Amino acid sequence: MTDRDGEPSSASSPLVTQRALEGNGAGLVREIALASRIQRGLESLYRLERAVDVDAFVTHAEEGEREALFLRESAEGLEVMLRIPHLGERSVDMDSAHLDPLCQIIEGVSHFVYLADRASREREATQLELELQAEVDKYVILGSALHDFDERASRRLRERLYEGVGFVHAEGTELGDRYRMANGCARKFTARLEREYVTRARFRELQGELRRFFHMNQSEKLRAA
């Protein structure tokens, strides 16, 4: 794997903490620090070995651009660039009206971690798998940043992530239908997690179920949802 400049990239807590969502930086400092913490949180939860560091692949999105993970085969291997939005001085806590940039960063890092794991295991991954896993990872990361994660907090988070959301791509298009399916399946899956684990404070079992889900293929993920 090579980073966005063409140079080789070298490859804690169970989930990311609230402090990962704090602080103001200049340039890419704040965004890279956040992306790195999200990567560590996901790898710790899913018990993954570090393949590459996400910070070597991060670049800023231009005005009006959204998160995107770019992949290209070359003679030297797979070239990767992760485009993420500016956070600027905006608050990115759960009560912020500007949660979308944070969700985009979580989504991009989720894609990066998922593809890195699948590549290391020589397993294929579909685009729907990537989107569905990212929708679940938003719930995981944001839920872990809450001081008291109980049934009420889980329900409020799920409503914010999966209900009344807007989509960039129109319904009936390939991308529009994929994102809507990923959103709907994640909504159902996290509702089951809430019902079976969160309401009973069975968090160790919740982590086990999330690990199993991460390693499922597309068909298995859809059945689980």
C-alpha positions in Angstrom: 0.0 0.0 0.0 1.3 3.5 -0.8 0.0 6.8 0.7 -1.2 9.9 -1.1 2.4 11.0 -1.8 3.4 7.7 -3.1 5.6 6.7 -0.1 5.2 3.3 1.7 3.1 3.5 4.9 3.9 1.6 8.0 1.6 -0.1 9.5 -6.3 0.8 24.2 -9.4 1.5 24.8 -12.3 -0.7 23.5 -13.9 2.3 21.8 -13.0 5.9 21.0 -13.4 8.2 23.9 -15.0 11.7 24.2 -11.5 13.3 24.1 -11.2 12.1 20.5 -14.0 14.6 19.6 -12.4 17.6 21.3 -9.8 20.2 20.4 -9.2 22.7 17.6 -6.2 22.4 15.3 -4.7 24.0 12.2 -4.7 22.4 8.7 -5.3 18.7 8.9 -4.0 18.3 12.5 -7.4 18.1 14.1 -8.9 15.8 11.5 -5.9 13.5 11.4 -5.9 13.2 15.2 -9.6 12.3 15.1 -9.2 9.8 12.2 -6.3 8.1 14.0 -8.3 7.7 17.2 -11.3 6.4 15.4 -9.0 3.8 13.7 -7.6 2.7 17.0 -11.0 2.4 18.5 -12.3 0.3 15.7 -9.3 -1.9 15.6 -9.4 -2.4 19.3 -13.1 -3.3 19.3 -12.8 -5.7 16.4 -9.5 -7.0 17.5 -7.7 -6.2 14.3 -3.9 -6.1 13.7 -2.8 -2.7 12.4 -2.0 -3.0 8.7 -1.4 0.7 7.9 -1.9 4.1 9.6 -4.8 6.1 8.2 -3.1 9.4 8.9 -0.7 8.8 6.0 -3.6 8.7 3.5 -5.7 11.7 4.6 -6.4 14.8 2.6 -8.9 17.6 2.9 -12.1 17.7 0.8 -12.6 20.9 -1.1 -15.7 23.1 -0.5 -18.8 21.2 -1.4 -17.0 17.8 -1.6 -17.9 14.9 0.7 -15.9 12.1 2.2 -14.5 9.6 -0.3 -12.0 6.8 -0.3 -10.1 6.5 -3.6 -8.3 3.3 -4.6 -6.1 2.7 -7.6 -4.0 -0.3 -8.7 -0.5 0.5 -9.7 2.8 -1.3 -10.3 3.8 -0.7 -6.7 0.5 -2.0 -5.2 -2.8 -0.4 -4.2 -2.7 3.4 -3.9 -5.1 4.9 -1.4 -6.3 8.4 -0.6 -9.0 9.2 2.0 -10.7 12.6 1.5 -12.4 14.0 4.6 -14.2 17.3 5.3 -12.8 20.2 7.4 -14.0 20.4 10.9 -12.8 23.9 11.4 -13.8 25.5 14.7 -17.2 23.7 14.8 -18.2 21.7 17.8 -18.5 18.0 17.0 -20.2 16.7 20.1 -23.5 14.8 20.0 -25.6 17.9 20.6 -24.0 19.8 17.8 -26.1 20.8 14.8 -23.0 20.0 12.7 -22.7 16.3 13.2 -22.5 15.5 9.5 -18.7 16.3 9.0 -17.9 14.0 12.0 -20.1 11.2 10.5 -18.3 11.6 7.2 -14.9 11.2 8.9 -16.2 8.1 10.8 -17.5 6.7 7.6 -14.2 7.2 5.7 -12.1 5.7 8.5 -14.6 2.8 8.7 -14.1 2.1 4.9 -10.4 2.3 5.3 -10.2 -0.1 8.2 -12.6 -2.5 6.6 -10.7 -2.6 3.3 -7.4 -2.9 5.0 -8.6 -5.9 7.0 -10.1 -7.6 4.0 -7.0 -7.0 1.9 -4.8 -8.5 4.6 -7.0 -11.6 4.7 -7.3 -11.7 0.8 -11.1 -11.4 1.2 -13.4 -9.5 -1.2 -15.7 -6.8 0.0 -18.8 -5.3 -1.7 -19.7 -1.7 -1.8 -22.9 -2.5 0.2 -20.8 -4.2 2.8 -18.7 -1.1 3.2 -21.7 1.2 3.5 -23.5 -1.0 6.0 -20.5 -1.4 8.2 -19.9 2.3 8.2 -23.5 3.0 9.2 -23.0 0.6 12.2 -19.6 2.1 13.0 -21.2 5.6 13.3 -23.5 4.2 16.1 -20.5 2.4 17.7 -18.2 5.5 17.7 -20.7 8.1 18.7 -22.3 5.8 21.3 -19.0 5.1 22.9 -18.3 8.9 23.2 -21.4 9.3 25.5 -20.8 9.4 29.2 -24.0 7.3 30.0 -24.9 5.0 27.1 -28.3 3.5 28.1 -31.5 2.6 26.2 -32.6 6.3 26.1 -29.3 7.5 24.8 -29.1 4.6 22.2 -32.6 5.4 21.0 -31.8 9.1 20.6 -28.6 8.3 18.7 -30.4 5.9 16.4 -33.1 8.4 15.6 -30.4 11.0 14.7 -28.4 8.6 12.5 -31.1 6.7 10.7 -34.4 8.5 10.8 -35.4 11.6 8.9 -32.0 11.7 7.2 -31.4 13.2 3.7 -29.6 11.4 0.9 -27.4 13.0 -1.8 -28.4 10.5 -4.4 -31.9 10.1 -5.6 -34.1 7.1 -4.8 -34.1 4.6 -7.7 -30.5 5.3 -8.6 -27.8 2.6 -7.9 -26.1 4.8 -5.3 -29.3 6.1 -3.8 -30.7 2.6 -3.3 -27.4 1.3 -1.9 -27.2 4.1 0.7 -30.9 3.7 1.6 -30.5 -0.1 2.1 -27.4 0.4 4.2 -29.2 3.0 6.4 -32.3 0.8 6.8 -30.4 -2.4 7.6 -28.2 -0.5 10.2 -31.3 1.0 11.8 -32.8 -2.5 12.2 -29.5 -4.1 13.4 -28.8 -1.4 16.0 -32.4 -1.5 17.2 -31.8 -5.2 17.9 -28.5 -4.5 19.7 -30.4 -1.9 21.8 -33.2 -4.3 22.7 -31.0 -7.4 23.4 -27.9 -5.8 25.0 -28.1 -2.1 25.7 -31.3 -2.2 27.7 -29.8 -5.0 29.9 -26.4 -3.4 30.1 -24.8 -6.5 28.6 -22.0 -4.5 27.0 -19.4 -7.4 26.9 -21.9 -9.4 24.8 -22.7 -6.3 22.7 -19.0 -6.1 21.8 -19.0 -9.8 20.9 -22.0 -9.3 18.6 -20.4 -6.3 16.9 -17.2 -8.3 16.3 -19.1 -11.1 14.7 -21.0 -8.6 12.5 -17.7 -7.0 11.3 -16.4 -10.3 10.1 -19.6 -11.4 8.3 -19.9 -11.2 4.5 -22.6 -9.2 2.7 -25.2 -12.0 2.8 -24.6 -12.7 6.5 -24.7 -9.0 7.4 -28.1 -8.6 5.7 -29.5 -11.6 7.5 -28.2 -10.3 10.8 -29.8 -7.0 10.1 
